[in-house]
Amino acid sequence: MLKFLQRLLALVLVLVVAAGAAALWWLTRPLPLAAERVELSIEPGTPPRDVALAWVAAGVKTDPLLLYAWFRFSGQARRIRAGSYEIGTGATPSDLLDKMVRGEETLETLRLIEGWNFRQVRAELAKSPSLRPLSAQMSDEQLMAAIGAPGQSPEGRFFPDTYAYSRGVSDITVLKRAHQSMQRRLAGAWAERDANTPLRSMDEALILASIIEKETGVATDRARVAGVFSNRLRLGMPLQTDPSVIYGLGEGFDGNLRKRHLLADSPFNTYTRPGLPPTPIAMPGKASLVAAVKPESTKALYFVSRGDGSSEFSETLAEHNRAVNKFQRNSK
């Protein structure tokens, strides 16, 4: 019996040593990849097991359970940082984990600002030398196809936020992450929409949110501005919002909106055409998304800037004209 136990113990030790040698061999060998570069974006709060599964889905050709076991065994699984990452040919499991853990020292950031249009997003990408500029030579249509949204206008489709990424990652990967973030937040807002909203789809909610973003100077006015536009949509009144007209003028706008601009018909002229413009005009933030689908209950149909960022709201045209005289015409 004693000899049997000794033999069993020896066998166990051999197996342990063999397993350890196999694990060491695996950790020091380059990971097989589906392409020369494999990129992945990790959102905050993603569990290590899901991180391992996501890398394999992205193109790392290894057992996800083995990769997850390495994350856990290393003792650093909880130190994996959110961000957009890239690994290339020759990267080992140790290299992969090290890249995600050292994010604090190695990650760059791209900041997308609420109210920016897509021209401004492209300009910001061009100013980020640590991003690999795959989108620079792409048309808008090609870019949207590359991030998995073919046929969709890029305007307003990226959530304004700060996105961390490792040096050398492609701008397409970061844009895909910003696009997915907007999709999630838009769906979340739409799920909480008021039952009597005049909006018929998430796309309409995004368009209205982009207008609210550009029309609101102070946060406390946002829900009431949304209420005015919702009232106008219900009544079939033109929205008559200057930012949409300015957007339609494009790069030719010189900063001075003239009467002839308001009279010239275009898909984005909300003075000549009722309803919403065909696409968003900017990137709305979370507050504008919520305001679009949950506006303040108000009887106001008009508002005008007071000149300090806030707005004066009116229920009738006569009240509105008095407000215009007070805050606009008399100030000139």
N, C-alpha and C positions, 0 to 999 in steps of 0.2 A: 504493500500500500504506500509506504514511504517513497519507494522508488518511482511509483506511478505519479505521485504528487510532484516529485522533483522533476520528472520528465515533462509533466504538464506545465509546471512553472517555467521551465526552460523554453518550452514551445511558445508560451505566452510572451516571454521576453524577446524571443526571436521575431515574433509577429509585431511586437511594439517597435522594435528597432527597425524592422522592414518598413512598417508604416511611417515611422519618422523619417527614414531615408527617402521614401517615396514623396512625402510631403515637402521635404527640403528640396528635392529635385524639381517638383512642380513649382515651388515658389521662385526658383531661380531661372526657370525656363521662360522664354518669351511666350506670351499668350497668342494663340492662333486667332487671327482677325479675318473678318469677311472682306475687308478692304484695307488699303494702306493706312487710312485714318478712320477711327471710330469716335464719334462724338455723342455726348449725353448731357442732358440738363437734369439736375436734381433739385426738386423743390424743397423748401423748408419742411421739416417734419417727416420726410420720407423714411420709413423703417429700413435698416440695413439689408434685410432680406429682399425687400422690393428694389433696393439699389442694385443688388447682385442680379436679380432677375432682369432689370432694365438694361444693364450692361450686356447681358447675353442677348436680349432682344435687339439691342442696337448693333450687334455684330461681333461681340467677343465670344469665340467658339470654345466654350468650356462648360463644365457642369456648374449651374448656378448654385447648387447646394454646396459644392466644394468652395466656390468663391465666397459664399456667405459664411461658411465655416472658418475661412481664413480671416474674414473681418472680425468674427467673434473671438477666435483664438488669439489674435493680435492684441486684444484688449483695447482697440481703438475704434470699434464700430460706432460708438456714440460720438466720436469726434469728427465723423464725416460731415463736411460742410456743404450747404446748398450752393449751387453754381452750375455753370456750363463748362464741361471738361472735354478734352480730346486726348486720346492716346494713339500712338503710331506703332508701326512694326518694330518689334524689339522690346516692347514694354512687358515687364513681368507682373505677376500678381502683386508683388511688393511695390513696384513702381505705381501701379494703379491706385492702391490704397494710400500710398504716400502723397500722391497728387491731390486726392480728395481731403486728406487730413491737414495738409499744409496750406489749405486754401487761404487762411488768414494772411500768410506772407506772400502768396503768389497770385491771388486773384485780382483782376482788373475789374472795373465797373463801367457800365453803360447806363446813363440816366436819361430816361424819356420823360418829358415834361407834359403835364396836363395842358391841353389846348393846342399842342403842336399839330401841324399838318404833316403829311407824309414827306413832303419836300424837306422839311426840317429834320425828320427822322433820318433821311438819307444823308443829309449834311452832317449830322452827328456821327453816323457810322463812318463817314469818310475821315472824321477827326480822331478816330480810335485806332491808332497804329498797331495795337496789340491784337486786333481782330483781323482774321484772314478775309479780305474783301471779296467774297464770291459774288455778292449781289451787285457790285459796282458796275459790271457790264451787262446786267440783266435789265430787261424792261420790267415794268410793274407786273405785267401779266406773267412773265417768266418767274419772277420772284415769288409771286403768290403760289404758282404751281410747285415751286421748289420747297415751300414750307407746308405743302399739303392742302392748300385752299385754292385750287384752280377755278378761274372764272369769277373770283371775288375781288372787288376793289380793295386796295390796301388802305384806303383812307379810313382812319378811326378804328382800325382793326387790331391795334396793338395797345396793350394796357400800359399807361404811364407809370413807371416804377423804376427802381434802380436794380439792374441785373448784373450779378457777379459772374465772371467767366475766367477761365485760365487762358494765359497768353497763347496765341496761335489758333484758338478755336475760330470757326467760321462765323461770320455775321449771320448767316442763314440759321445756324443753330440758336443763336440768341433771339433772333426775330421769331423763330418758331415758338420759343418759350413765351415771348411777350404776346404772341397771337393766342396761344393756348390759355394764357392767364386772362386775356380779355374774354375769351369764349366762356370760361368758367364763371367769371364775375357777372357777365351779362346774363347767363342762364340763371345764376342765383338771384339776381335782381328781378328777372322776369317771373320767376316762380313766386315772388312776393308781391306781384303787381296788384293794384287796386282792381276790384271787380268791374268798375265802371270806366276803366281807362279807354280812351278812343284809339289807342294803339292796337294794331292787329297782329303784330309779330315782333320777335326779338330784334330784327333788323330795323324796324320802325323805332323801337325803343332806343337803339344805338344812335340812330340819326338824330332823334330829338335830344338825347343826352349830349351829343356833340354841340348842338346849337345852344343848349343851356350852359354848357361849359364856356362858350365864347361870349355869351350875353351876361354872365354873372360876374359882377365886380366884388361883391362881398358874400361870404358864405351864407349869411342869414337870409339873403334874398333868393337863394337858389330854388327852394321849393315853391315860392310864390311865382317866380318867373315860369317854372314848369306848369303851375296852375293856369297862368294866362295863356300859354301856348296850348294846353289841353282844352281850355274853353274855346279857343279859336278853332281848333280842329273839330270839335263837336259841332260848332255852328257853321262850319264850312267857310270861315273867314280866312283870308290870306294871313300867313304868319307875319309877314312884313318885318323880317329880321335882317338887319344890315350885314351881320357876319356871313350869312349864306351868299348874299350878293357879292361881297368882297371876295369870298372864296371862288365864286364863279369867274371873277375877273382875272384870277391867277396872278402870275408874276408881273403882269402889266399894271396892276394896281399901284398907284403912286402915294397912297396914304390919305388921299382926299376923295371921299365918296360924294359924287355929284348927282344932281337930279337926273341927268341923262343916263347915269348908270342904273338908277331905279326904274327908269322907263324902258330900258333895253331888255327885251325878253330873252331869257335863257333858262335852262333847266334848274339853275340855282337861284333864279330871281323869285323870291317869295313875295314880291310885291305884284308881279304880273301873273303868277301861277299859284293856285290854292294848294294846300297840303304840304307835305314834307318834300325836301329836295331828294334827288335820286340816291345819294350816298351821304354818309357822315361828312362833316367838314373839318373835323379835328379829332383828337384823341380825348374822350371824356374820362374823368376820374371816377372813383367809386361813388362819391357823393352825387355827381350828376347822373349817373346810372340809376341810383335809387330815386332821385327827384323825378326823373322822367316817368317812372312807373308808379310812383307814390307822391303825386304833386299835392301841394297845399290846396285845401278846399277854399276857393275864393270866387267872388263875382267879378273880379277885375278882368278887363279885356285889353288893357293898355299899360305900358310902363315907359318911363323915360329916365335917362341918367340924370342924377342930381349934380354930377360933376365931381363927386368925391368917391366914386366907385359904387355907391348905393343907388337904388332906383326909387322913383315915385310911381305908385300904382294908382290906376283910375278905373272906375267902372263904366263911365260914359265918355263919349268923344269930346263933349264940352269940357269935362273935367281934365281930360288929357291935353286938350289944346291950351288950357290955362297953365297946366304943369309945364308944357313945352315952352310957353312964353316966359314962365318964371325961371326955369332952369337952363334953357337952351338959348332962346333968342335974346333975352335980356342980358345974358352973360357975354354976348359977342360984342 
